[in-house]
Amino acid sequence: MVVDQDLVRHLSESSVSVELQTEEMTLNIGPQHPSTHGVLRLVARVDGERAFDVQPVIGYMHRGYEKLSEVRTYPQITTLINRIDWVAGYANEIPFVVAAEKLLGLEVPERAQYIRLILTEMARISSHLIFMASYPLELGAATPLFFALRERERVLDLLEGVTGGRFHPNFNRIGGVKPAYGSGSSTRKVIQDLPAGFLAATREAMDRVLEAVEELELLVADNEIILARTKGIGVLPADVAAAYGVSGPNLRASGVAFDLRKVEDYLPYHLFDFEIPTGENGDCWDRWHVRLLEIRQSVRIVQQAIDGIPSGPLQAKVPKIIKVPQGETYVRAENPKGEMGYYLVSNGNQGPYRLKIRSASFSNISILPWILEGVLVPDIIAILGSLDFVLGDVDR
Amino acid sequence: MTSSPSETANGETEAAEADADAAVEAATPEPHPLQEFADHVAATVGGEGAVVFDTVKVEVDSGDWVSALTTARDEMGLIFFSWLSATDWSSEVQVGDPYPEAVEDRIEVLATVGDISEGRRVTFSTTLGKDSPSISSLVGVYAGANWHEREAHEMFGIDFEGHPNLAHLYLPDAFVGNPLRKSFPLLTREVKPWPGTVDVEAMPGGGDEEESADGPSEENPEA
C-alpha cells in the first residue's frame, strides 16, 4: 500500500480550527443543567468549539430578601438568610447577627462564640465536601461523590443534632445561640446546650473527614483525565479576580493569601492555629486543590475549638423585644463561598431600615463573561464547576 | 463538657455588662483605632471620613465619585471591589417602619472596596437627588461594578452614566418600578395581609359552620 507521506504530515499538522469552516451560532446552556447548581442560564456565541461572548442570565432564584427584610423583625430575618447559600446555611447567619450585635453593643458569651465557630467550620467542611463530590462528577468521575457525600452526611447529622436542621439551622440569636431556656409558648424551663456526646462525636467525625480527604486526594489528584481537564484551564489572575470582587477559595487559588478569618473579628479565630492554603496558577486545578486543603485547616480549627471550649452561658442578656439602636455598619465574614457581608441600616425599630446583602457567589460568577471568553465549549463546564457557586447565593 | 448555664452564669453576664458599660464610658473620648485611617483616606480622595460601628465610611461629592474611587484603587491599594448599592432615605415609607424623626429625602449610593492583604476596607458614600438620580459608572475603575450597578439601576432607578449595558439583571424586562425604593409597596401584602396577624384565618366562603363541621372529623377521621 502506498501512503502519501505529504498527506500524512499535512493531516498531523493541521488543527481542527484551521481546517473547518465553521459558522457562528448561539448556544443556550441552562437554565436547567446539572452543572449550573440551581437555575442559571448561559447564552454563549460559539464558533466551532470555541465560545465567545458568554452572557450569564440570572434572577431565576431572586426572592427579594433585601425588600422582605425591611418588613421583618431581626429574629425573623435569620430564617430568611439561611436560604441564601443553602449549602452552608449556618454560615450565612453569623455576619447578620454580628452586625445587629455591633449596633446593640452586645458582648456575646465565650461559649456561644465557640459554638458558632465550630458550627461555622462544620458548615464550611460540608460545603467543600459538596464541591469535592460534584466537581469531579461534572468532569465525568462519579466515584469521589460517594466518598465525599458519605462524610458530609456525618457532618450534617451532627449539625442537625445541635440545631435541628440540616440545611436551615436558624440557630443563632442576637446575643448568642439558641436560648438556654425554653421560651415562647413553653412554660417549662428546658435547658438546651450542645447535645450529650456531641463533642466526642464531632472529634471522631473530624478524624473520618481527614481520612476521606486523603482518599479523595488519591482518587482525584492522580487521575490523568482530571488533571488534563483542569490544569491550565480557566486561569484567573489575582488582579482581575480582585477587580471583579471574586473572593474566598477562588481568590486564594490565584495565589492571594487573604482570608477574612485572619483580619476580621466576627468570631475568635485569632485563638486558633490555621494556615491559609493558596494556589499557584489560579486555574481550575488550584481551585479544587485549595478547597481540599481548606477542609484540613477547618478540621484543625474544629479540633482546637473542641479542646478549648469554655463553659458558661449561651446568650447575653437581651430584651424580649429587640429594638436595634440607630446606626449603620458593614460586617463581613469568610463564608465557604467567599466574602459574605451585610450592610445594616437601623432606624431604632424592630426591623432594619435597609439591609444590603453582599453574597459571595454573585461577585464570583460576575467573572464568567471574562473567564469564558474564547474557551473550548467542554471547558465551560469545567470552569463553571470550579467556581463553586450556589444560585441562591447569586440571586438572594 | 456539655455543662449547663445556671444562675451563676446569669450573674456573670450582668457583671460583664456592667463592666462593658463602664468601659464604654471611660473609652468615649478615645478616638477609634480606625479613625486615623479614615482621615487619611478622606484627605487623599477629598471627602469626609468617619468610623461608624467599626466601618470606615467616607463621604464624597457625587461629582468626585469616579475620581475618588480611582484614587482609592491606585494610591491606597484598595483593589478589591466588594459591593455597590444604595439606601433610599425617605420619611414616607410604604413598607416597614420609617425613621422616628424626619429624614432628608435623598438616595445614598454606597460602594465598599478593600485591599487583599491587611483587610482594610472603606465604604464610600455619596448623595443624589430623588428625582432621576444619576452618577458616573465605576465600571472603568472596577470591572466588578458592572452587575452591582445594574442591580442598583433596576432596584433604585439610579442612572449610571457610561455603563455598557444597563439592562435589568434580576427583574423581567417589562417590569415597571424600582422595588427597593421606599415608595414601592410590597404587592403581596397589599393583596393579602400578613398571615399570622390573627391566629385563625377565616375560611373562604364560610365561617363557624365549616369549623364546626371540621371539628368532629378531626376527632373521628373515619366519620
Interface residues (C-beta under 8 A of the other chain):
Chain A: I58 G59 H62 G64 E66 K67 L68 E70 V71 K102 L103 G105 E107 P109 A180 I191 D193 L194 P195 A196 F198 L199 A238 D239 V240 A242 A243 Y244 G245 V246 S247 L251 V256 F258 L260 K262 V263 E264 I309 S311 G312 P313 L314 A316 K317 Q326 G327 E328 T329 Y330 R332 E339 G341 Y343 V345 N347 G348 N349 Q350 G351 Y353 R354 K356 R358 F362 S363 S366 W370 D395
Chain B: M1 T2 S3 S4 P5 A9 N10 E12 T13 E14 A16 E17 A20 V24 V52 F53 D54 T55 K57 I79 F80 F81 S82 W83 S85 T87 D88 V95 G96 D97 P98 Y99 P100 L110 T112 I116 S117 E118 G119 R121 T123 Y142 A143 G144 N146 W147 M155 H168 L169 Y170 L171 P179 L180 F184 L186 R189
